[in-house]
């Protein structure tokens, strides 16, 4: 467990560095798209690190190793904070504050799902689906913008 936790800590650090390269001064809606793209690039460039993170996140860690996992998963705060900024700036007008955790989780799930499907051959369904990850993220964020009260 300690070896796996050490590897996961390094993986979380790499992921955190990739996400923190997204400019904090971008408008919140553009920043959400870029955070998603940064996650997808990290997943494509570091598949072993992503697998390590997923493995550790699904394990029952000993109590002394749990803070490492909590710290690593704390990267989701970037999503939550960006959503909060968007609400405060009036970009996401119809998004109530109690829905922010749901929106953050849904965006994280969407991006992780796309990362997981990246190696899938979609040739057989190319008429029904198109892999355009940036456009998918833009549609998601556009939906947050258009949400009605």
N, C-alpha and C positions, 0 to 999 in steps of 0.2 A: 504493500500500500504506500509506503513512504517513497519508493522509487517512482511509482506511477504518479503520486502527488507531486514529486519534484519535476517530472516531465511535464505534467499538466500546468504547473506554475510557470514554467518557461513558455509553454504554448499560449497561456493566457497573456503573458507579457508581450509576445509577438502579436497576438490579436489586438491587444490594447494599443500597441504602437501603431498598427495599421489603421485603427479607427481614429486615433488621435491625430493622424495626418490629415484628416478631413478638416478643412478650414472652419474654425469656430465662428468666423464672421459671415459665413454664407447665410442667406435667409433660411429660416427653419425648414421650409418645405424643400428647398434645394439640398439642405444639409441631410435631411432624412434619406433622400435618394442617394446621396454620395456616401452616407454611412452604410447603406445597403450594398452599394457597389464595392466599397472597401471590404466588407465582409466576404462578398463573393470572390474578390481577387485573392484575399487571404486563403479562402477555402481551396481555390484552384492552385495557388502557389505552395500551399502547405497542407496537403491532405492528411499527412500523418499527425500534424499538430491538431487539426480539427478533430480527427478521430480520437486522439488522446483526450481532448476536452470533453467530447461526447461520452467517452467511456467513463471518465472520472465523474462527470455530472450524473451518470446513472448508477454509480456505485454507492454503497453505504460506507462512508468514510468514518474512520475513528474520530472521536470528538476533537482531538488536537489537530486534525487535518481539515476539518470542516470550515474553519475560517478562511483557508486558502481558496476553497471552492466558492464561498460567499463573496470573497474579494474578486475573484475572476468573473463570476456571474454579475458582479456589480457593474460590469461594462454596459449592462442594459440601462444603467442610469443615463448614458449618453442619449439613448432613445427617449426616455422619459423627460429628461431636461429639455431636449429639443422640441418635443411635443408641447411641454409647458410654455416654452418661449413662443411657440407658434400660436398658442391660445392667447397669451398675453399680448402679442402683437396683432391679434385679430386675423391672423392667417387661417386658423382653424376655428372659425366663429361658432359653429354648432357643436363643438366637442366639449361636453361637460367635464370638469376636472375629475370626477369619479370614474370616467371612462378612459382616462389616460393610461392606466395600467393595462387595460384590455387592448387598447390600440398599440401600445408598446409590444405586448406579447404577440399580437397578430402580425405586426411588421417583422419581428424577430422570427416567427414561425414561417412567414412567407419567404424571407431571405434564406433561412436554413433549409427550407424545402427546395428552393431553387438550387442551392449549393449541392444538396443531396441528389437532385435530378440531373446535375450537369453532365454526368457521364452516360446518361440514358440515351439510347438511339431512338429518336422520335420520327425516323423516316416513315414508318408505317402509319403515322397519324399526322403527317405534315400538312394535310389539308384542314385539320381541325385545330392544331395548336402550332404556335410559333414561339421559339425560344428567343425572346428579346427581353433580357432581364432588366435593362434600364427602362424600357417602356412599361413593363409590369410594375416596377417601383413607382414610376411617374403616375400610372393609373391609380395605384393605391393612395398615393399622397393627394392626387387630385380628388379622390373620393373623400378624403378627410377635409379638404378645402370646401367642398360642395355640401357637406353634411348640413342638414337643416336642424334647427332647434327643436 
